[in-house]
Amino acid sequence: MTLSASRMVVFASMLFLVAACGGSRTAPQPSAAMTPITLPPDLSTLDLCQAVPPAAIETVLGHTLSGAPQRFAYGGASGSTGCQYDAGKDARGNARFAYVALTPAAAFDQQPLSKNVGVAGIGDAAYFNNGPDARQLWVRLGDKAALVVAIGDEVDEQGLKTIAMLVASALR
């Protein structure tokens, strides 16, 4: 076989592998178990940093966190709770981060509708949107709360779904 014929065989094999894999990334599944989370009437009293295992976020991000998760109020709004995770920067200087937040249920319907892309199979309704800092996944959990998950700086919709399903399954 000639050198160019060998290259064509390798190239064809690579195309076959990409096609067989669907060309899409499958998010790693976190092995860290979550304990059930009872939603309090005032979401701001819930510490999501204690509830969501950092190991689960690290698995989805594919990187070790550079520090302890930090608690925050989503959008500075009272009645919300959140936890942000920092995994440093990649070789190009892009921030690697994630956050998980719970807001009052009404926030689900207050996001810019022109950017929303529906997602099935999580909560009562869900959609992706382009948040102010990263691609987000919003999930409505009945009239109790809205869950928002973000991963940045690289868009990872599979990772968003993985984290959202993990958290939503633990909520009571």
C-alpha positions in Angstrom: 0.0 0.0 0.0 1.4 3.4 -0.9 1.7 6.3 1.6 -1.3 8.2 0.2 -3.4 5.1 0.2 -2.4 4.5 3.9 -3.5 8.0 4.7 -6.8 7.5 3.0 -7.4 4.4 5.0 -6.6 6.2 8.3 -8.8 9.2 7.3 -11.7 6.9 6.4 -11.3 5.0 9.7 -11.4 8.3 11.6 -14.5 9.4 9.8 -16.1 6.0 10.5 -15.3 6.4 14.3 -16.7 9.9 14.4 -19.9 8.8 12.6 -20.3 5.8 14.8 -19.9 7.9 18.0 -22.5 10.4 16.7 -19.8 13.1 16.7 -21.2 14.4 20.1 -19.7 14.5 23.5 -21.3 12.4 26.3 -21.0 14.0 29.7 -19.3 11.9 32.3 -21.8 10.7 34.9 -20.9 11.8 38.5 -20.6 8.9 40.9 -21.0 11.2 43.9 -24.4 10.5 45.4 -26.6 13.4 46.6 -28.6 13.2 49.8 -32.3 14.3 49.5 -32.8 18.1 49.6 -36.0 19.4 51.2 -36.9 22.8 49.7 -37.5 25.3 52.5 -40.2 28.0 52.1 -37.3 30.6 51.9 -34.8 29.2 49.4 -32.1 31.6 50.6 -31.8 29.5 53.8 -30.6 26.5 51.8 -26.9 26.1 51.4 -26.5 24.4 47.9 -22.7 24.3 48.4 -23.4 21.7 51.2 -26.0 19.9 49.2 -24.2 19.5 45.8 -21.0 17.4 46.0 -18.0 19.2 44.5 -16.9 15.9 43.1 -20.0 15.8 40.9 -19.2 19.2 39.4 -15.5 18.2 38.9 -16.6 15.1 37.0 -18.7 17.1 34.6 -16.2 19.9 34.2 -13.4 17.4 33.8 -11.2 19.4 36.1 -10.4 19.7 39.8 -11.8 22.8 41.5 -9.2 25.4 42.3 -10.9 26.3 45.6 -13.9 25.7 47.8 -17.3 26.3 46.3 -18.7 29.7 47.1 -22.3 30.5 48.1 -24.2 33.3 46.4 -27.7 34.8 45.8 -28.6 34.3 42.1 -28.7 37.7 40.4 -28.4 39.3 43.8 -32.1 38.5 44.3 -33.5 37.8 47.7 -35.2 34.5 48.0 -32.6 32.6 45.9 -29.6 30.5 46.7 -26.7 29.4 44.7 -23.3 27.8 44.7 -20.5 28.6 42.2 -17.5 26.4 41.4 -14.2 27.6 40.0 -11.8 25.2 38.1 -9.3 27.9 37.1 -8.6 28.7 33.4 -7.8 26.7 30.4 -4.7 27.1 28.2 -6.4 29.9 26.3 -7.2 31.8 29.4 -10.9 31.0 29.4 -12.5 30.6 32.8 -13.7 27.1 33.7 -16.7 27.4 36.1 -20.1 26.2 36.9 -22.9 27.2 39.2 -26.2 25.8 40.5 -28.9 28.0 41.8 -32.5 27.8 43.0 -34.8 30.8 42.5 -38.5 31.4 43.2 -40.5 29.6 40.5 -41.6 32.9 38.9 -38.0 33.5 37.6 -38.5 30.6 35.2 -40.9 32.7 33.1 -38.9 35.9 33.3 -36.0 35.0 31.1 -35.5 36.3 27.5 -37.8 34.1 25.5 -36.1 34.8 22.1 -33.0 32.8 23.2 -34.8 29.8 24.7 -34.4 26.2 23.3 -36.8 23.7 25.0 -35.4 20.6 26.8 -37.5 17.5 27.5 -37.2 15.1 30.4 -36.2 17.4 33.3 -38.6 18.9 35.8 -42.0 20.2 34.7 -40.4 22.2 31.9 -36.9 23.2 30.9 -35.0 25.3 28.4 -31.4 26.4 27.5 -30.8 30.1 27.2 -27.8 32.3 26.8 -27.4 33.8 30.2 -25.4 36.9 31.0 -22.2 34.9 31.8 -22.7 31.5 30.2 -25.1 29.0 28.5 -27.7 28.2 31.1 -30.3 25.4 31.7 -33.4 26.6 33.5 -35.8 23.9 35.0 -39.2 24.6 36.5 -39.9 22.5 39.6 -43.7 22.9 39.9 -44.6 26.0 41.8 -41.8 25.5 44.3 -38.7 26.8 42.6 -36.7 27.2 39.4 -33.3 25.5 39.0 -30.6 27.2 36.9 -27.4 25.6 36.0 -24.5 27.1 34.0 -21.1 25.9 32.8 -18.6 28.2 31.3 -16.6 29.2 29.3 -17.1 26.3 26.9 -20.7 25.4 26.1 -21.6 22.0 27.5 -25.3 21.3 27.2 -24.8 17.6 28.1 -23.0 18.6 31.2 -25.8 21.1 32.1 -28.4 18.3 31.7 -26.3 15.9 33.8 -26.0 18.4 36.7 -29.6 19.5 36.5 -30.9 15.9 36.5 -28.7 15.1 39.5 -29.9 18.1 41.5 -33.5 17.9 40.4 -33.7 14.2 41.4 -32.5 15.1 45.0 -35.1 17.8 45.5 -38.1 17.1 47.7 
